Amino acid sequence: MALKLATVIKQMRSFRNPYAYESLEVLHAGIKPSPGAKSIYSQCLVNGKGDTYKNYIQFFDVKFQENAEQGLFSAKVGRKDYYYPPVTANNNRCKFYCNCPDMQFTFSYQLWEKDSFIGAYKRYKRVPGSTRPPRNPKNVPGFCKHTMSHLNQLKKMGFITGF
Ligand SMILES: [Zn+2]
């Protein structure tokens, strides 16, 4: 069972405050609704300090319906029209992916353990004799600044509320 966004943010705040992340340029956002899986997949590229990272977020428990209603988004899947409400941080479970080193080495294993990481995790291996502090000593599931910028973009578009 993947975690809800509100749960990830709450747990994360004992380690890092995602709201303190700098806001980065989101280059592209494409939304792919899957009514059969009751999920929405959002893809974007995020620019940070000269590097561009691939960032994906998948939301679950999306309530698709076939009747148009005010306040719902529409999607054509095959030849059918579907309608769905905005995702909310408290109700929809989610999975994350970013190919940046912070996500891969600080959070991917911790998210994967909670069924909230898309794909395979990478685990940080301490160099023998290293005096550097552990990356995520309390094993907190969380996410990188690219993910926060992606979430903020979705919030601006009205796709997600409640965080
Ligand atoms: Zn990232």
Backbone and ligand atoms as CSV (ligand in chain L), in Angstrom:
chain,resi,resn,atom,element,x,y,z
A,1,MET,N,N,0.836,-1.204,0.000
A,1,MET,CA,C,0.000,0.000,0.000
A,1,MET,C,C,0.870,1.253,0.000
A,2,ALA,N,N,0.819,1.957,-1.083
A,2,ALA,CA,C,1.596,3.200,-1.178
A,2,ALA,C,C,1.090,4.220,-0.148
A,3,LEU,N,N,1.939,5.174,0.192
A,3,LEU,CA,C,1.579,6.200,1.178
A,3,LEU,C,C,0.807,7.346,0.519
A,4,LYS,N,N,0.013,8.025,1.342
A,4,LYS,CA,C,-0.644,9.247,0.867
A,4,LYS,C,C,0.360,10.393,0.921
A,5,LEU,N,N,0.171,11.365,0.044
A,5,LEU,CA,C,1.103,12.496,0.002
A,5,LEU,C,C,1.208,13.198,1.360
A,6,ALA,N,N,0.072,13.392,2.014
A,6,ALA,CA,C,0.074,14.070,3.317
A,6,ALA,C,C,0.914,13.292,4.337
A,7,THR,N,N,0.882,11.965,4.262
A,7,THR,CA,C,1.655,11.114,5.185
A,7,THR,C,C,3.151,11.274,4.923
A,8,VAL,N,N,3.537,11.296,3.640
A,8,VAL,CA,C,4.959,11.457,3.297
A,8,VAL,C,C,5.463,12.810,3.812
A,9,ILE,N,N,4.690,13.864,3.558
A,9,ILE,CA,C,5.114,15.207,3.986
A,9,ILE,C,C,5.226,15.273,5.508
A,10,LYS,N,N,4.266,14.668,6.206
A,10,LYS,CA,C,4.270,14.686,7.666
A,10,LYS,C,C,5.512,13.961,8.217
A,11,GLN,N,N,5.794,12.775,7.685
A,11,GLN,CA,C,6.958,12.013,8.157
A,11,GLN,C,C,8.255,12.715,7.788
A,12,MET,N,N,8.255,13.307,6.611
A,12,MET,CA,C,9.445,13.958,6.101
A,12,MET,C,C,9.865,15.147,6.964
A,13,ARG,N,N,8.901,15.788,7.579
A,13,ARG,CA,C,9.207,17.029,8.296
A,13,ARG,C,C,10.058,16.818,9.532
A,14,SER,N,N,10.213,15.550,9.989
A,14,SER,CA,C,11.134,15.290,11.099
A,14,SER,C,C,12.581,15.295,10.605
A,15,PHE,N,N,12.753,15.333,9.295
A,15,PHE,CA,C,14.082,15.217,8.694
A,15,PHE,C,C,14.424,16.447,7.865
A,16,ARG,N,N,13.460,16.871,7.026
A,16,ARG,CA,C,13.644,18.029,6.142
A,16,ARG,C,C,12.285,18.647,5.882
A,17,ASN,N,N,12.265,19.947,5.687
A,17,ASN,CA,C,11.002,20.599,5.396
A,17,ASN,C,C,10.859,20.804,3.884
A,18,PRO,N,N,9.962,20.039,3.240
A,18,PRO,CA,C,9.857,20.161,1.772
A,18,PRO,C,C,9.400,21.550,1.330
A,19,TYR,N,N,8.711,22.268,2.227
A,19,TYR,CA,C,8.240,23.618,1.873
A,19,TYR,C,C,9.394,24.628,1.818
A,20,ALA,N,N,10.538,24.238,2.368
A,20,ALA,CA,C,11.705,25.138,2.347
A,20,ALA,C,C,12.552,24.955,1.082
A,21,TYR,N,N,12.205,23.960,0.280
A,21,TYR,CA,C,12.961,23.757,-0.959
A,21,TYR,C,C,12.809,24.970,-1.876
A,22,GLU,N,N,13.891,25.281,-2.594
A,22,GLU,CA,C,13.796,26.353,-3.596
A,22,GLU,C,C,12.869,25.869,-4.724
A,23,SER,N,N,12.234,26.831,-5.380
A,23,SER,CA,C,11.326,26.466,-6.458
A,23,SER,C,C,12.109,26.405,-7.770
A,24,LEU,N,N,11.993,25.300,-8.480
A,24,LEU,CA,C,12.757,25.097,-9.706
A,24,LEU,C,C,11.855,25.149,-10.930
A,25,GLU,N,N,12.504,25.317,-12.063
A,25,GLU,CA,C,11.753,25.420,-13.321
A,25,GLU,C,C,11.272,24.033,-13.766
A,26,VAL,N,N,9.974,23.916,-13.946
A,26,VAL,CA,C,9.393,22.660,-14.428
A,26,VAL,C,C,9.195,22.816,-15.929
A,27,LEU,N,N,9.901,21.979,-16.708
A,27,LEU,CA,C,9.925,22.180,-18.155
A,27,LEU,C,C,8.715,21.629,-18.889
A,28,HIS,N,N,8.184,20.549,-18.399
A,28,HIS,CA,C,7.085,19.955,-19.130
A,28,HIS,C,C,6.267,19.101,-18.180
A,29,ALA,N,N,4.984,19.151,-18.324
A,29,ALA,CA,C,4.152,18.283,-17.498
A,29,ALA,C,C,3.116,17.621,-18.386
A,30,GLY,N,N,3.132,16.332,-18.418
A,30,GLY,CA,C,2.129,15.569,-19.155
A,30,GLY,C,C,1.385,14.670,-18.200
A,31,ILE,N,N,0.064,14.662,-18.337
A,31,ILE,CA,C,-0.777,13.873,-17.433
A,31,ILE,C,C,-1.352,12.694,-18.211
A,32,LYS,N,N,-1.189,11.508,-17.656
A,32,LYS,CA,C,-1.748,10.329,-18.315
A,32,LYS,C,C,-2.738,9.633,-17.378
A,33,PRO,N,N,-4.023,9.785,-17.635
A,33,PRO,CA,C,-5.008,9.134,-16.779
A,33,PRO,C,C,-5.211,7.664,-17.189
A,34,SER,N,N,-5.353,6.788,-16.214
A,34,SER,CA,C,-5.660,5.376,-16.461
A,34,SER,C,C,-6.874,4.979,-15.650
A,35,PRO,N,N,-8.075,5.144,-16.227
A,35,PRO,CA,C,-9.297,4.832,-15.472
A,35,PRO,C,C,-9.322,3.386,-14.968
A,36,GLY,N,N,-8.788,2.437,-15.769
A,36,GLY,CA,C,-8.781,1.027,-15.361
A,36,GLY,C,C,-8.001,0.819,-14.077
A,37,ALA,N,N,-6.892,1.525,-13.932
A,37,ALA,CA,C,-6.043,1.390,-12.741
A,37,ALA,C,C,-6.400,2.435,-11.690
A,38,LYS,N,N,-7.409,3.260,-11.970
A,38,LYS,CA,C,-7.827,4.355,-11.089
A,38,LYS,C,C,-6.629,5.238,-10.726
A,39,SER,N,N,-5.769,5.461,-11.712
A,39,SER,CA,C,-4.576,6.249,-11.401
A,39,SER,C,C,-4.289,7.315,-12.453
A,40,ILE,N,N,-3.496,8.286,-12.045
A,40,ILE,CA,C,-3.029,9.355,-12.926
A,40,ILE,C,C,-1.510,9.381,-12.829
A,41,TYR,N,N,-0.872,9.456,-13.980
A,41,TYR,CA,C,0.583,9.460,-14.041
A,41,TYR,C,C,1.018,10.802,-14.581
A,42,SER,N,N,1.866,11.514,-13.854
A,42,SER,CA,C,2.316,12.825,-14.296
A,42,SER,C,C,3.827,12.809,-14.501
A,43,GLN,N,N,4.260,13.300,-15.654
A,43,GLN,CA,C,5.678,13.290,-15.990
A,43,GLN,C,C,6.159,14.699,-16.223
A,44,CYS,N,N,7.357,15.015,-15.747
A,44,CYS,CA,C,7.941,16.297,-16.114
A,44,CYS,C,C,9.452,16.267,-16.030
A,45,LEU,N,N,10.039,17.296,-16.585
A,45,LEU,CA,C,11.481,17.498,-16.492
A,45,LEU,C,C,11.679,18.715,-15.611
A,46,VAL,N,N,12.589,18.616,-14.660
A,46,VAL,CA,C,12.825,19.739,-13.748
A,46,VAL,C,C,14.281,20.173,-13.859
A,47,ASN,N,N,14.460,21.467,-14.014
A,47,ASN,CA,C,15.775,22.073,-14.157
A,47,ASN,C,C,16.325,22.453,-12.799
A,48,GLY,N,N,17.493,21.969,-12.462
A,48,GLY,CA,C,18.105,22.389,-11.213
A,48,GLY,C,C,19.597,22.555,-11.388
A,49,LYS,N,N,20.095,23.729,-11.187
A,49,LYS,CA,C,21.538,24.030,-11.254
A,49,LYS,C,C,22.200,23.461,-12.510
A,50,GLY,N,N,21.588,23.684,-13.662
A,50,GLY,CA,C,22.185,23.252,-14.914
A,50,GLY,C,C,21.922,21.806,-15.280
A,51,ASP,N,N,21.366,21.020,-14.355
A,51,ASP,CA,C,21.021,19.640,-14.679
A,51,ASP,C,C,19.515,19.519,-14.824
A,52,THR,N,N,19.105,18.646,-15.730
A,52,THR,CA,C,17.682,18.409,-15.909
A,52,THR,C,C,17.371,16.987,-15.469
A,53,TYR,N,N,16.369,16.847,-14.597
A,53,TYR,CA,C,16.022,15.528,-14.078
A,53,TYR,C,C,14.625,15.118,-14.503
A,54,LYS,N,N,14.466,13.808,-14.671
A,54,LYS,CA,C,13.158,13.242,-14.998
A,54,LYS,C,C,12.424,12.994,-13.693
A,55,ASN,N,N,11.235,13.520,-13.601
A,55,ASN,CA,C,10.468,13.372,-12.370
A,55,ASN,C,C,9.064,12.872,-12.681
A,56,TYR,N,N,8.687,11.781,-12.041
A,56,TYR,CA,C,7.366,11.182,-12.282
A,56,TYR,C,C,6.622,11.049,-10.957
A,57,ILE,N,N,5.332,11.272,-11.010
A,57,ILE,CA,C,4.485,11.030,-9.836
A,57,ILE,C,C,3.247,10.277,-10.308
A,58,GLN,N,N,2.915,9.221,-9.596
A,58,GLN,CA,C,1.694,8.484,-9.910
A,58,GLN,C,C,0.750,8.568,-8.716
A,59,PHE,N,N,-0.484,8.942,-8.980
A,59,PHE,CA,C,-1.507,9.027,-7.937
A,59,PHE,C,C,-2.488,7.878,-8.100
A,60,PHE,N,N,-2.918,7.335,-6.980
A,60,PHE,CA,C,-3.873,6.219,-7.007
A,60,PHE,C,C,-5.201,6.618,-6.370
A,61,ASP,N,N,-6.153,5.705,-6.453
A,61,ASP,CA,C,-7.489,5.889,-5.857
A,61,ASP,C,C,-8.217,7.086,-6.474
A,62,VAL,N,N,-7.956,7.351,-7.739
A,62,VAL,CA,C,-8.637,8.455,-8.426
A,62,VAL,C,C,-10.025,7.962,-8.841
A,63,LYS,N,N,-11.021,8.761,-8.527
A,63,LYS,CA,C,-12.404,8.346,-8.798
A,63,LYS,C,C,-12.868,8.857,-10.164
A,64,PHE,N,N,-12.682,8.021,-11.179
A,64,PHE,CA,C,-13.126,8.366,-12.527
A,64,PHE,C,C,-14.625,8.109,-12.659
A,65,GLN,N,N,-15.267,8.939,-13.433
A,65,GLN,CA,C,-16.676,8.706,-13.726
A,65,GLN,C,C,-16.956,9.044,-15.181
A,66,GLU,N,N,-18.093,8.602,-15.677
A,66,GLU,CA,C,-18.394,8.828,-17.092
A,66,GLU,C,C,-19.302,10.033,-17.324
A,67,ASN,N,N,-19.802,10.611,-16.233
A,67,ASN,CA,C,-20.660,11.796,-16.376
A,67,ASN,C,C,-19.876,13.074,-16.114
A,68,ALA,N,N,-20.058,14.032,-17.015
A,68,ALA,CA,C,-19.406,15.326,-16.848
A,68,ALA,C,C,-20.050,16.063,-15.677
A,69,GLU,N,N,-19.216,16.741,-14.902
A,69,GLU,CA,C,-19.717,17.552,-13.791
A,69,GLU,C,C,-18.791,18.738,-13.640
A,70,GLN,N,N,-19.334,19.804,-13.085
A,70,GLN,CA,C,-18.516,20.991,-12.898
A,70,GLN,C,C,-17.385,20.702,-11.905
A,71,GLY,N,N,-16.205,21.220,-12.172
A,71,GLY,CA,C,-15.072,21.030,-11.264
A,71,GLY,C,C,-14.272,19.773,-11.522
A,72,LEU,N,N,-14.672,18.984,-12.510
A,72,LEU,CA,C,-13.931,17.760,-12.823
A,72,LEU,C,C,-13.050,17.967,-14.053
A,73,PHE,N,N,-11.938,17.250,-14.107
A,73,PHE,CA,C,-11.084,17.250,-15.287
A,73,PHE,C,C,-11.614,16.195,-16.251
A,74,SER,N,N,-11.334,16.404,-17.530
A,74,SER,CA,C,-11.781,15.397,-18.494
A,74,SER,C,C,-10.583,14.745,-19.150
A,75,ALA,N,N,-10.794,13.505,-19.595
A,75,ALA,CA,C,-9.732,12.763,-20.278
A,75,ALA,C,C,-10.368,11.841,-21.293
A,76,LYS,N,N,-9.766,11.773,-22.464
A,76,LYS,CA,C,-10.251,10.830,-23.469
A,76,LYS,C,C,-9.318,9.625,-23.422
A,77,VAL,N,N,-9.867,8.467,-23.129
A,77,VAL,CA,C,-9.060,7.249,-23.076
A,77,VAL,C,C,-9.687,6.269,-24.054
A,78,GLY,N,N,-8.937,5.939,-25.115
A,78,GLY,CA,C,-9.528,5.176,-26.200
A,78,GLY,C,C,-10.572,6.072,-26.851
A,79,ARG,N,N,-11.800,5.593,-26.939
A,79,ARG,CA,C,-12.846,6.438,-27.533
A,79,ARG,C,C,-13.809,6.948,-26.482
A,80,LYS,N,N,-13.463,6.737,-25.238
A,80,LYS,CA,C,-14.368,7.101,-24.150
A,80,LYS,C,C,-13.910,8.359,-23.410
A,81,ASP,N,N,-14.876,9.130,-22.964
A,81,ASP,CA,C,-14.558,10.306,-22.149
A,81,ASP,C,C,-14.729,9.954,-20.673
A,82,TYR,N,N,-13.760,10.377,-19.892
A,82,TYR,CA,C,-13.823,10.173,-18.449
A,82,TYR,C,C,-13.654,11.514,-17.744
A,83,TYR,N,N,-14.157,11.562,-16.530
A,83,TYR,CA,C,-14.056,12.775,-15.716
A,83,TYR,C,C,-13.562,12.392,-14.329
A,84,TYR,N,N,-12.739,13.252,-13.754
A,84,TYR,CA,C,-12.183,12.933,-12.437
A,84,TYR,C,C,-11.904,14.207,-11.642
A,85,PRO,N,N,-11.997,14.103,-10.321
A,85,PRO,CA,C,-11.766,15.280,-9.464
A,85,PRO,C,C,-10.270,15.489,-9.219
A,86,PRO,N,N,-9.881,16.664,-8.703
A,86,PRO,CA,C,-8.472,16.878,-8.344
A,86,PRO,C,C,-8.025,15.857,-7.287
A,87,VAL,N,N,-6.769,15.526,-7.315
A,87,VAL,CA,C,-6.171,14.647,-6.305
A,87,VAL,C,C,-6.056,15.436,-5.004
A,88,THR,N,N,-6.256,14.775,-3.869
A,88,THR,CA,C,-6.055,15.484,-2.599
A,88,THR,C,C,-4.984,14.771,-1.773
A,89,ALA,N,N,-4.175,15.568,-1.095
A,89,ALA,CA,C,-3.030,15.036,-0.347
A,89,ALA,C,C,-3.451,14.031,0.721
A,90,ASN,N,N,-4.652,14.213,1.282
A,90,ASN,CA,C,-5.097,13.341,2.365
A,90,ASN,C,C,-5.765,12.054,1.906
A,91,ASN,N,N,-6.197,12.024,0.639
A,91,ASN,CA,C,-6.980,10.860,0.204
A,91,ASN,C,C,-6.313,9.964,-0.817
A,92,ASN,N,N,-5.403,10.527,-1.601
A,92,ASN,CA,C,-4.848,9.738,-2.693
A,92,ASN,C,C,-3.439,9.234,-2.367
A,93,ARG,N,N,-3.244,7.922,-2.548
A,93,ARG,CA,C,-1.905,7.358,-2.355
A,93,ARG,C,C,-1.050,7.729,-3.572
A,94,CYS,N,N,0.263,7.728,-3.393
A,94,CYS,CA,C,1.119,8.111,-4.517
A,94,CYS,C,C,2.462,7.406,-4.501
A,95,LYS,N,N,3.072,7.401,-5.693
A,95,LYS,CA,C,4.427,6.871,-5.873
A,95,LYS,C,C,5.245,7.929,-6.573
A,96,PHE,N,N,6.547,7.951,-6.262
A,96,PHE,CA,C,7.427,8.985,-6.803
A,96,PHE,C,C,8.602,8.383,-7.566
A,97,TYR,N,N,9.165,9.210,-8.465
A,97,TYR,CA,C,10.423,8.853,-9.111
A,97,TYR,C,C,11.158,10.121,-9.498
A,98,CYS,N,N,12.455,10.150,-9.262
A,98,CYS,CA,C,13.316,11.194,-9.813
A,98,CYS,C,C,14.675,10.556,-10.023
A,99,ASN,N,N,15.342,10.912,-11.108
A,99,ASN,CA,C,16.659,10.313,-11.337
A,99,ASN,C,C,17.803,11.153,-10.774
A,100,CYS,N,N,17.501,12.077,-9.876
A,100,CYS,CA,C,18.574,12.868,-9.259
A,100,CYS,C,C,19.247,12.067,-8.132
A,101,PRO,N,N,20.494,12.405,-7.788
A,101,PRO,CA,C,21.201,11.665,-6.731
A,101,PRO,C,C,20.509,11.748,-5.367
A,102,ASP,N,N,19.905,12.879,-5.043
A,102,ASP,CA,C,19.247,13.011,-3.735
A,102,ASP,C,C,18.108,12.005,-3.608
A,103,MET,N,N,17.262,11.931,-4.610
A,103,MET,CA,C,16.143,10.985,-4.561
A,103,MET,C,C,16.653,9.547,-4.552
A,104,GLN,N,N,17.606,9.273,-5.450
A,104,GLN,CA,C,18.110,7.907,-5.577
A,104,GLN,C,C,18.772,7.429,-4.284
A,105,PHE,N,N,19.626,8.258,-3.698
A,105,PHE,CA,C,20.442,7.784,-2.582
A,105,PHE,C,C,19.918,8.144,-1.199
A,106,THR,N,N,19.065,9.162,-1.100
A,106,THR,CA,C,18.557,9.535,0.227
A,106,THR,C,C,17.194,8.914,0.504
A,107,PHE,N,N,16.369,8.806,-0.543
A,107,PHE,CA,C,14.974,8.430,-0.295
A,107,PHE,C,C,14.451,7.193,-1.031
A,108,SER,N,N,15.104,6.753,-2.114
A,108,SER,CA,C,14.461,5.722,-2.945
A,108,SER,C,C,14.195,4.429,-2.167
A,109,TYR,N,N,15.141,3.991,-1.349
A,109,TYR,CA,C,14.929,2.747,-0.600
A,109,TYR,C,C,13.792,2.915,0.419
A,110,GLN,N,N,13.796,4.048,1.106
A,110,GLN,CA,C,12.787,4.301,2.139
A,110,GLN,C,C,11.389,4.395,1.520
A,111,LEU,N,N,11.295,4.979,0.336
A,111,LEU,CA,C,9.999,5.045,-0.354
A,111,LEU,C,C,9.608,3.664,-0.878
A,112,TRP,N,N,10.575,2.967,-1.443
A,112,TRP,CA,C,10.322,1.637,-2.006
A,112,TRP,C,C,9.776,0.693,-0.934
A,113,GLU,N,N,10.351,0.791,0.275
A,113,GLU,CA,C,9.884,-0.024,1.405
A,113,GLU,C,C,8.409,0.205,1.697
A,114,LYS,N,N,7.917,1.418,1.408
A,114,LYS,CA,C,6.512,1.767,1.666
A,114,LYS,C,C,5.691,1.663,0.381
A,115,ASP,N,N,6.237,0.993,-0.627
A,115,ASP,CA,C,5.545,0.832,-1.903
A,115,ASP,C,C,5.239,2.186,-2.561
A,116,SER,N,N,6.127,3.160,-2.324
A,116,SER,CA,C,5.876,4.503,-2.854
A,116,SER,C,C,6.987,5.000,-3.787
A,117,PHE,N,N,7.774,4.075,-4.329
A,117,PHE,CA,C,8.799,4.480,-5.299
A,117,PHE,C,C,8.530,3.769,-6.612
A,118,ILE,N,N,8.645,4.496,-7.724
A,118,ILE,CA,C,8.425,3.909,-9.047
A,118,ILE,C,C,9.761,3.314,-9.506
A,119,GLY,N,N,9.778,2.025,-9.737
A,119,GLY,CA,C,10.985,1.378,-10.243
A,119,GLY,C,C,11.866,0.831,-9.135
A,120,ALA,N,N,13.144,0.620,-9.475
A,120,ALA,CA,C,14.074,-0.014,-8.544
A,120,ALA,C,C,14.817,1.028,-7.719
A,121,TYR,N,N,15.010,0.716,-6.453
A,121,TYR,CA,C,15.715,1.660,-5.579
A,121,TYR,C,C,17.228,1.481,-5.679
A,122,LYS,N,N,17.936,2.508,-5.238
A,122,LYS,CA,C,19.381,2.403,-5.084
A,122,LYS,C,C,19.665,2.643,-3.622
A,123,ARG,N,N,20.563,1.881,-3.072
A,123,ARG,CA,C,20.864,2.082,-1.663
A,123,ARG,C,C,22.257,2.645,-1.506
A,124,TYR,N,N,22.328,3.683,-0.702
A,124,TYR,CA,C,23.609,4.326,-0.453
A,124,TYR,C,C,24.514,3.390,0.325
A,125,LYS,N,N,25.704,3.171,-0.203
A,125,LYS,CA,C,26.667,2.317,0.514
A,125,LYS,C,C,27.763,3.211,1.076
A,126,ARG,N,N,27.924,3.117,2.372
A,126,ARG,CA,C,28.965,3.933,3.014
A,126,ARG,C,C,30.345,3.454,2.574
A,127,VAL,N,N,31.179,4.391,2.252
A,127,VAL,CA,C,32.566,4.062,1.924
A,127,VAL,C,C,33.246,3.662,3.231
A,128,PRO,N,N,33.943,2.485,3.273
A,128,PRO,CA,C,34.586,2.080,4.536
A,128,PRO,C,C,35.520,3.175,5.044
A,129,GLY,N,N,35.397,3.471,6.320
A,129,GLY,CA,C,36.256,4.493,6.923
A,129,GLY,C,C,35.753,5.914,6.754
A,130,SER,N,N,34.613,6.064,6.058
A,130,SER,CA,C,34.075,7.410,5.816
A,130,SER,C,C,33.617,8.047,7.119
A,131,THR,N,N,33.832,9.354,7.226
A,131,THR,CA,C,33.374,10.064,8.422
A,131,THR,C,C,32.143,10.916,8.110
A,132,ARG,N,N,31.636,10.768,6.876
A,132,ARG,CA,C,30.436,11.533,6.510
A,132,ARG,C,C,29.229,10.989,7.259
A,133,PRO,N,N,28.310,11.869,7.646
A,133,PRO,CA,C,27.121,11.383,8.364
A,133,PRO,C,C,26.224,10.563,7.433
A,134,PRO,N,N,25.419,9.629,7.989
A,134,PRO,CA,C,24.508,8.851,7.147
A,134,PRO,C,C,23.515,9.773,6.434
A,135,ARG,N,N,23.064,9.385,5.253
A,135,ARG,CA,C,22.206,10.261,4.446
A,135,ARG,C,C,20.814,10.435,5.026
A,136,ASN,N,N,20.299,9.351,5.573
A,136,ASN,CA,C,18.917,9.398,6.066
A,136,ASN,C,C,18.839,8.483,7.285
A,137,PRO,N,N,19.445,8.929,8.403
A,137,PRO,CA,C,19.648,8.036,9.562
A,137,PRO,C,C,18.365,7.468,10.149
A,138,LYS,N,N,17.247,8.199,10.065
A,138,LYS,CA,C,15.997,7.697,10.644
A,138,LYS,C,C,15.127,6.980,9.611
A,139,ASN,N,N,15.686,6.769,8.413
A,139,ASN,CA,C,14.953,6.081,7.337
A,139,ASN,C,C,13.582,6.687,7.057
A,140,VAL,N,N,13.568,7.976,6.883
A,140,VAL,CA,C,12.326,8.697,6.638
A,140,VAL,C,C,11.996,8.664,5.141
A,141,PRO,N,N,10.770,8.237,4.784
A,141,PRO,CA,C,10.391,8.351,3.374
A,141,PRO,C,C,10.181,9.823,3.042
A,142,GLY,N,N,10.737,10.275,1.951
A,142,GLY,CA,C,10.608,11.682,1.584
A,142,GLY,C,C,10.912,11.866,0.114
A,143,PHE,N,N,11.116,13.093,-0.287
A,143,PHE,CA,C,11.403,13.333,-1.706
A,143,PHE,C,C,12.271,14.573,-1.903
A,144,CYS,N,N,12.819,14.683,-3.121
A,144,CYS,CA,C,13.771,15.740,-3.476
A,144,CYS,C,C,13.051,17.038,-3.864
A,145,LYS,N,N,13.848,18.078,-4.097
A,145,LYS,CA,C,13.283,19.387,-4.462
A,145,LYS,C,C,12.623,19.361,-5.848
A,146,HIS,N,N,13.056,18.449,-6.720
A,146,HIS,CA,C,12.433,18.339,-8.057
A,146,HIS,C,C,10.989,17.852,-7.924
A,147,THR,N,N,10.801,16.906,-6.988
A,147,THR,CA,C,9.449,16.384,-6.748
A,147,THR,C,C,8.553,17.484,-6.179
A,148,MET,N,N,9.112,18.281,-5.261
A,148,MET,CA,C,8.308,19.368,-4.683
A,148,MET,C,C,7.938,20.387,-5.760
A,149,SER,N,N,8.881,20.686,-6.668
A,149,SER,CA,C,8.582,21.627,-7.748
A,149,SER,C,C,7.498,21.066,-8.666
A,150,HIS,N,N,7.565,19.771,-8.924
A,150,HIS,CA,C,6.548,19.085,-9.737
A,150,HIS,C,C,5.176,19.158,-9.048
A,151,LEU,N,N,5.164,18.883,-7.744
A,151,LEU,CA,C,3.909,18.953,-6.980
A,151,LEU,C,C,3.337,20.370,-7.006
A,152,ASN,N,N,4.222,21.364,-6.858
A,152,ASN,CA,C,3.754,22.759,-6.890
A,152,ASN,C,C,3.163,23.113,-8.251
A,153,GLN,N,N,3.763,22.576,-9.305
A,153,GLN,CA,C,3.236,22.810,-10.653
A,153,GLN,C,C,1.828,22.209,-10.785
A,154,LEU,N,N,1.650,20.984,-10.284
A,154,LEU,CA,C,0.338,20.338,-10.341
A,154,LEU,C,C,-0.689,21.107,-9.507
A,155,LYS,N,N,-0.207,21.675,-8.402
A,155,LYS,CA,C,-1.085,22.477,-7.538
A,155,LYS,C,C,-1.551,23.722,-8.292
A,156,LYS,N,N,-0.613,24.373,-8.998
A,156,LYS,CA,C,-0.951,25.565,-9.788
A,156,LYS,C,C,-1.986,25.240,-10.852
A,157,MET,N,N,-1.882,24.030,-11.433
A,157,MET,CA,C,-2.802,23.596,-12.482
A,157,MET,C,C,-4.149,23.142,-11.896
A,158,GLY,N,N,-4.225,23.073,-10.576
A,158,GLY,CA,C,-5.463,22.653,-9.925
A,158,GLY,C,C,-5.640,21.141,-9.847
A,159,PHE,N,N,-4.589,20.393,-10.216
A,159,PHE,CA,C,-4.691,18.932,-10.221
A,159,PHE,C,C,-4.596,18.311,-8.846
A,160,ILE,N,N,-3.983,19.061,-7.935
A,160,ILE,CA,C,-3.825,18.522,-6.587
A,160,ILE,C,C,-4.104,19.623,-5.566
A,161,THR,N,N,-4.749,19.241,-4.486
A,161,THR,CA,C,-5.069,20.202,-3.423
A,161,THR,C,C,-4.698,19.591,-2.062
A,162,GLY,N,N,-4.661,20.434,-1.069
A,162,GLY,CA,C,-4.532,19.941,0.303
A,162,GLY,C,C,-3.112,19.768,0.815
A,163,PHE,N,N,-2.144,20.429,0.202
A,163,PHE,CA,C,-0.809,20.410,0.809
A,163,PHE,C,C,-0.194,21.784,0.689
L,1,ZN,ZN,ZN,15.035,14.942,-7.833
